[in-house]
Amino acid sequence: MEKTKSDLKGFRQFLREEDGMGTVEVILIIVVLVGLVVIFKDQVTKIVNDLFSKISKQTGKI
């Protein structure tokens, strides 16, 4: 019975620690960003291609 109480106390202490929370938050942000890129891949590709074509056309004028 005594071992169970110390195990429970250790588990509660583990739950209160926030050292690993920064890592979890960064991973969640990365997952969301990757999801947005996957969802809007076609639109982002079109915008980037349009920008590069405008840049290359305007460099020819200079």
SULSUL-V732711 format. One line per field, one symbol per residue. ss: DSSP state (a for helix, b for strand, c for the rest). A space follows every 50 residues. Layout:
# SULSUL-V732711
ss->???
This chain:
# SULSUL-V732711
ss->caaaaaaaaaaaaaaaccccaaaaaaaaaaaaaaaaaaacaaaaaaaaaa aaaaaaaaaaac
